[in-house]
Amino acid sequence: MALSVSTLQAVDLRVQPVGGVLDRVGQSLQVHLLPDTVVRKRRSVGARTDRDTWVRIERRLLDKIPDQGWNGAESAARLGGIAQPEWHGCVVWRDADGPVMWRADETELLPDAPVGTAVLNAGPELPDAWWEALNASLDSLTAHDTSRVATPDTVTLTQALVTESIRGVFSVDFSTTVEQWVPAHADLNWANMTAPTFSLFDWEDWGSAPLGLDSASLWASSLAVPALADRVRHERRSDFESRDGKLMTLYVCAKILGPYAHPEDPRLEPARRMTEQVIKELQAV
């Protein structure tokens, strides 16, 4: 079987044959991927191994790989004070059929199952210890230094992108310049954290981002459950009270309310209310 997936059309790894890719990864990492555990997503495939580890395989176009490289999971392994799966090793190769790279990272197994999907419609039962671990990990993350730049959804996060995203949806007359850039996970949602034991995974896009991006992203993922959204704002209130945190709130609301908004998205109305409140607060400064 061919090792690559055709690049002549949009590729969705949920439906494309990936047997050759799985075989190559197994041979390179000297491990057997357990077929019954394979999880397939649009851009990635994951599986448990016979040595009780997890392998995540991602396909990415060359023009979606930034100059800093494509080793988020590997580089995140050096970050102390953060509850995350231990990174063991990787294999990376260029697809023979087109401008595509493949990367497989092997990590320890997650301590528990993911909390849920990226956007929740029902509140999870999370003990206080879970929130304490979340806060400790996010606070430790922002205290680190990095030259990496966050690439949420494989797009490099810049000041220009922040400004364009906010002004493209909202009519505002205040400055959208970010004052503080700090390390961020950059894909913080309920599908990338475990419970009841807290662990934060999928570090592919981490890097420097505006203060408050992670908190605002998690809040946006919680908006369909008002009590959960309120808990996120309470736990991360120092972020939301900062000017950059308010800008990041507008940034994530712009994604919900922008041109691709779904008319039945339960997050629309709470995002509109918060947008009005935050804009007033920023105009008053």
C-alpha positions in Angstrom: 0.0 0.0 0.0 1.2 3.5 -0.8 2.6 5.4 2.1 1.1 8.7 1.1 -2.4 10.2 0.7 -3.1 12.0 -2.5 -2.7 15.8 -2.4 -4.7 16.5 -5.5 -7.8 17.2 -3.6 -8.9 18.4 -0.1 -7.8 15.6 2.2 -9.9 14.4 5.2 -8.1 11.7 7.1 -11.5 10.5 8.5 -12.2 9.0 5.1 -8.9 8.6 3.3 -7.0 5.3 3.5 -4.1 5.7 5.9 -2.9 2.1 6.4 0.4 2.8 4.7 1.0 5.8 6.9 0.3 3.8 10.1 2.6 1.1 8.9 5.4 3.5 8.3 5.0 5.2 11.7 5.0 1.8 13.5 8.1 0.7 11.7 9.9 4.0 12.3 9.0 4.2 16.0 9.5 0.4 16.5 6.0 0.1 17.9 2.7 -1.6 17.1 -0.3 0.7 16.7 -3.4 -1.1 18.0 -6.1 -1.1 15.3 -9.1 -1.1 17.6 -7.9 2.1 19.3 -7.4 4.3 16.1 -9.1 7.7 16.3 -9.4 9.6 13.0 -9.9 13.3 12.6 -9.8 15.6 9.6 -6.0 16.4 9.9 -4.8 13.8 12.3 -4.9 10.2 13.3 -4.1 8.8 16.7 -3.7 5.3 18.2 -2.6 3.5 21.4 0.5 1.3 21.1 1.5 -2.1 22.4 3.9 -0.4 24.9 1.1 1.7 26.5 1.8 5.0 24.8 -0.1 7.1 22.4 0.9 8.2 18.9 -0.6 11.2 17.2 0.0 11.5 13.4 -0.7 14.8 11.6 -0.6 15.7 7.9 0.2 19.3 7.2 0.8 21.2 3.9 4.3 22.8 3.6 2.9 26.3 3.4 1.2 25.7 6.8 4.5 25.0 8.5 5.9 28.2 9.9 9.6 29.2 9.8 9.9 28.2 13.5 9.3 24.6 12.5 6.6 22.1 13.4 7.7 20.6 16.7 5.2 22.0 19.1 4.7 18.8 21.1 8.4 18.2 21.3 9.3 21.8 22.3 6.5 21.8 24.9 8.2 18.9 26.7 10.7 21.4 28.3 7.9 23.4 29.9 7.9 22.9 33.7 5.0 23.2 36.1 2.4 22.1 33.5 0.3 18.9 33.7 0.8 17.3 30.3 1.6 13.9 28.8 5.3 13.1 28.7 6.8 13.3 25.2 8.9 10.3 24.1 9.9 10.7 20.5 8.8 11.4 16.9 9.2 10.7 13.2 8.8 13.3 10.4 8.9 12.8 6.7 8.0 14.6 3.4 5.2 13.0 1.3 6.5 11.7 -2.0 3.4 12.8 -3.9 3.2 16.5 -3.1 3.9 19.5 -0.8 3.0 17.7 2.4 4.7 16.8 5.6 3.8 14.0 8.0 4.7 14.1 11.7 4.0 11.4 14.4 4.6 12.1 18.1 4.7 9.4 20.7 3.7 10.4 24.3 2.5 8.7 27.4 -1.1 7.9 27.7 -3.5 10.4 29.0 -4.4 10.0 32.7 -8.2 10.1 32.0 -10.5 10.7 29.1 -10.9 14.2 27.5 -13.5 16.3 29.2 -15.6 16.4 26.0 -15.9 18.0 22.6 -14.3 21.3 21.8 -17.6 23.1 22.5 -19.7 21.7 25.3 -23.5 21.7 25.4 -23.7 20.3 29.0 -21.6 21.1 32.0 -19.0 18.6 33.2 -18.6 17.6 36.9 -15.2 19.1 37.7 -13.8 19.0 41.2 -12.1 22.1 42.7 -8.8 20.3 42.4 -9.3 20.2 38.7 -9.7 24.0 38.5 -6.7 24.4 40.8 -4.6 22.3 38.4 -5.8 24.2 35.4 -4.9 27.5 37.0 -1.5 26.3 38.1 -0.6 25.0 34.6 -1.8 28.1 32.8 0.0 30.4 35.3 3.2 28.3 34.9 2.9 28.5 31.1 2.7 32.2 30.9 5.7 32.5 33.2 8.0 30.8 30.6 9.9 32.5 27.8 9.7 31.4 24.2 10.6 32.6 20.8 7.9 30.4 19.3 4.8 32.2 17.9 1.4 30.6 18.4 -0.3 29.2 15.3 -3.9 28.5 16.2 -5.6 26.6 13.3 -2.1 26.5 11.7 -2.3 30.3 11.2 0.5 32.4 12.7 -0.9 34.8 15.3 0.2 38.3 14.7 -0.8 41.8 15.8 -2.2 42.4 12.3 -4.4 39.2 12.6 -5.7 40.3 15.9 -6.6 43.8 14.5 -8.1 42.4 11.3 -10.2 39.8 13.2 -11.7 42.4 15.6 -12.2 45.3 13.2 -13.5 43.0 10.5 -16.6 42.1 12.6 -17.0 45.0 15.1 -17.0 48.8 14.5 -14.6 50.0 17.2 -12.6 53.2 17.5 -10.1 52.2 20.2 -6.7 50.7 19.7 -6.4 47.0 19.3 -2.7 46.9 20.0 -1.7 44.1 22.3 0.4 45.1 25.3 1.7 41.8 26.5 2.6 38.6 24.6 3.1 35.4 26.7 3.4 31.7 26.0 0.0 30.1 25.3 -1.3 26.7 24.4 -3.3 28.4 21.6 -5.9 25.6 21.3 -7.4 25.5 24.7 -10.8 23.8 24.6 -12.6 21.0 26.3 -11.4 18.3 23.9 -7.7 19.0 24.8 -8.0 18.5 28.6 -8.7 15.5 30.7 -10.8 14.9 33.8 -11.2 14.1 36.6 -7.3 14.2 36.5 -6.3 17.4 34.8 -3.9 17.1 31.9 -3.4 19.5 28.9 -2.5 17.9 25.6 -2.2 18.6 21.8 0.6 21.2 22.0 1.1 21.5 18.2 0.3 25.2 18.0 1.6 26.6 21.2 3.7 29.8 21.3 3.7 33.5 22.1 0.2 35.0 22.0 -1.7 37.9 23.6 -2.2 37.6 27.3 -5.7 36.0 27.9 -6.0 34.1 24.6 -6.2 30.7 26.4 -8.7 31.9 29.0 -10.9 33.6 26.3 -10.7 30.5 24.1 -11.9 28.2 26.9 -14.6 30.7 27.8 -15.8 30.7 24.2 -15.9 26.9 24.3 -18.2 27.1 27.3 -20.7 29.7 26.2 -23.5 27.2 25.6 -23.4 26.3 29.3 -23.7 29.7 31.1 -22.6 28.4 34.5 -19.5 26.8 33.0 -18.7 30.0 31.1 -19.1 32.0 34.4 -16.8 29.6 36.2 -14.1 30.0 33.6 -14.3 33.8 33.9 -14.2 33.6 37.7 -11.2 31.2 37.7 -9.3 33.3 35.1 -10.6 36.7 36.2 -7.1 38.3 36.2 -6.8 37.6 32.5 -10.3 38.8 31.7 -9.9 42.0 33.7 -6.7 43.0 31.8 -6.9 45.1 28.7 -5.3 42.3 26.6 -7.8 39.8 28.0 -10.7 42.1 26.9 -9.2 42.2 23.4 -8.9 38.5 23.4 -12.6 38.2 24.4 -13.5 40.3 21.4 -11.1 38.2 19.2 -12.9 34.9 20.1 -16.3 36.5 19.9 -15.4 37.7 16.4 -15.0 34.1 15.4 -18.4 33.2 16.8 -20.2 36.2 15.4 -18.3 36.7 12.1 -19.2 35.8 8.6 -19.2 32.0 9.3 -21.6 32.2 12.2 -24.1 29.4 12.4 -27.6 30.7 13.0 -28.4 27.9 15.5 -25.2 28.3 17.5 -26.3 28.6 21.1 -23.2 30.8 21.8 -24.4 33.6 19.5 -26.5 35.6 22.0 -24.1 35.3 25.0 -21.3 36.3 22.7 -23.2 39.4 21.5 -24.0 40.4 25.1 -20.3 40.1 26.2 -19.2 41.9 23.1 -21.3 44.9 23.9 -20.1 44.9 27.5 -16.4 44.6 26.6 -16.5 47.3 23.9 -18.0 49.7 26.4 -15.3 48.9 28.9 -12.5 49.4 26.3 -14.0 52.7 25.1 -14.2 54.0 28.7 -10.4 53.5 29.2 
